[in-house]
Amino acid sequence: MEKREQLVLKLNHVLSANGFAHLSMAKIAQLAGVSRATLYGYFKNKDEIVEAVVGRHLMFINRNTKTPVSLTVEGYVTLRLNAQLLIGAQAPIFRDDLTQTMPALARRLEAAYQNFRQFTIEQLQLLKSAKIINDQFSPERLFRQDELFIPAVINDILTHHRPFIETEQLLTDYLTAELTGTVTDPQTILVALDKSKTFRHRIFDELAATYY
């Protein structure tokens, strides 16, 4: 990973957890664990930092709305993990600051998120038609469940300072139960989850780096 990309990742964690409206460049550098000289070496001001962080989100969305999902249990697991990763990245404090101070950029990010939402629901419908997902489940409801659950977990972290190991187990249990309960062949889920282990660890790493 290039140095600038590594820095943007750190800044994403900082802004997601703290917002940015009340932070100076010096404070952002401190929270990111870099010198002011390093920060100014890549960004002239705070607006450029925010634009870089939003750009990272937009790249993720663009990358994950181009290719149709594999109509397999593994494809279903990956789709739900992508959705949970992006939902978890919709940090309320960052989005509020963005709406207040850079509304045009906020609208652009929201439009991209809604595009991702629609794409994911369409892919869930294809998985349902392919008999991967049980007929009784609505694609819209599946996505909405993640939209409700993931922010609730993050709020719990911020409010009650729940230990990371408990949060990791909570998310693992939710994902396992959710996937097992919605596929036509529950026996296939554990194998698919094992194959997704690296991706799941990435999600947990992002969560830990942002909120712990």
N, C-alpha and C positions, 0 to 999 in steps of 0.2 A: 504494500500500500504506500503510495507517495506521501511525502511529508504534509502537503497541503490537505490531502484527503484525510489523513490522520487527525490533523488539527480541526478540520470541519466536523469530524465525528465527535471529538471532544467538546467542541462548541455546541453541537447539537444536544449533547447531554446536559451541558450547563444551562442553555436557554430553555430546554424542556422542563427542567426541574425548578428554574428560578424566574423564568420570563426574561425580559431584557430592558423594559422601559426604565426601570430604576437603577440599572447597572451602568457603571462607567466602563470605559475600555480597560482601565487598570483593574477593576474588580473582575471583569470577565477573564482577563489574563490570569489573575490569581486563582479563580475557580477552575479554570482549565489546566492549571498547573504549568503555565508557560510564562516567559518573560514578556513585558510590554514590547520590547524590541522585536521579539519573535512574532507577536500578534500584529504589530504595525508593519512587519515585513511582508505580510500577506494581505492585510486589509487596511484601508485608509481610515475607515470609521466604522461605527456600529451598524449603520445601514448595510454596508457591504457584508458584514458578518451574518446579519439576518437573511439577506438575499442568498448567501451561500448555503445556509441551513435549509431554507425553503427549497433551494435548488436541489439539495440532496433528496428531499422528500419527493420532489417532482420526478427526479430520475428513477427512484424506486417505483413510483406509480407507473411511469411510462414503460419501464422494463417489464412490469408485471401485468400490463393490459394489452400486450402485443400478441402473445402466443396463447392459443387455446389450451386449456388444461388437458392432460392425459386422462382419458375416460377409464380410470382405474382407481382402486382404493388409494394407491400411493398419490395419484393426482389429487384426489379429494383431500388427503391429509395436507399436502403442500398448499392447496388453495386455502384451507382454513388457517394454516399457520401464517401465510402471507397476510390474510385479512386481520388476524390477531396482532401481527407485528405492526401493521399500519395503524390500526385502531389505537394501539398502545402508544404510538408516536404522536397522536393528536392531543398533545399536552394542553390542558385548558388554559393555564397561565400564559403559555407562549401564544396560543391562538388569540386570547383576549388582548394581549399587548399588540399583536400583529393587526388585529381589527381596528384598534384605537389609533395606531400610529402609521400604519402602512396599509390602508384599506384595499387598494388595488391589488397588492400582492396577496392579501388575505383572501380576496375573491378568487384570485387565480388558483390558490391552493385549495380552496373549498370546491371549486369546479372540478379540479383534478381528482379530489377525493370522491366526489359524487360519481365521476366517471369510473373510478376504480370500484366503487360500490355496485354500480350497475353491471359492470363487467363480471364481477364476482357472482352476483345473483344469476346472471345469464349462464355462467359456467356451472353453477350449482344445479340449474335447471337441466343442463345437458347431462350431468351426472345422474340426476334423477331419471331422465328419460332412458339412460343406459342401464338403469337398474342397479346402480352403485349405491345410491341413496334410496331409502325406503319411500314408497309412494305417499305415505301419510305426512311427510314433512315438507313444509313450504320453504323454498329457497330464501324468500324475504325474511321469514321468521328465523331461519338459521343464522343469517347475517345479523339480524337485529339482536339476537341473543348475545352474540359476541360484542356488539356495540354497547350493550348494557353491562355485561359482565366484566370486560377488561377495564373500563374506566372505574368501575366499583372497586376492583382490586387495587388500582393505583391510588384511589382516594383513601382506601384502607391503610395503605403504606404510609401516606402522608399524614393521616389523622392519628393512627394508632402506633405508628413506627413498628409494624410487625416485622419480625426477623426475616431475613431473606430466605432462609431454608424453609420457613413456613409458607411464604409466598410461592416459592418454586413448587412445593408440593401441592398447594392449592390449584395452581395453574395446570400442573400435570394431571391431577385428578379430574379437573374440569374437562380438559381436552380428551382424556381417555374415555370418560363417561359419555361425553357429547358425541364423539366419533363412533364408539361402540353402539350407542343407542340409536344411531341414525342410518347405519349402513344395512344393506340386505344380508350381508354375510359377516357377522361380528367376529368370527374366527380369524378374519384376515387383518384385523386392526393392529394387533400387537406386532405382527411382522412389519406392517407399514410404518408404525411408530418407531420401531427399531431402526428402520432405514432412514428415518427423518431425524435421528438423534443429533447430528451435527447442526442442523437448522434450528432445532429446539434449543440447543445450548446457546446458539447465537442470540435467540430471543431473550433468554435468561441473562446473558451477558449484557445485552443492551439495557435491560431493566435494572440490573445491578449497578451498571455504570451511571445511570441517570438518577436513580432514586436512593441509592445506598452509599 
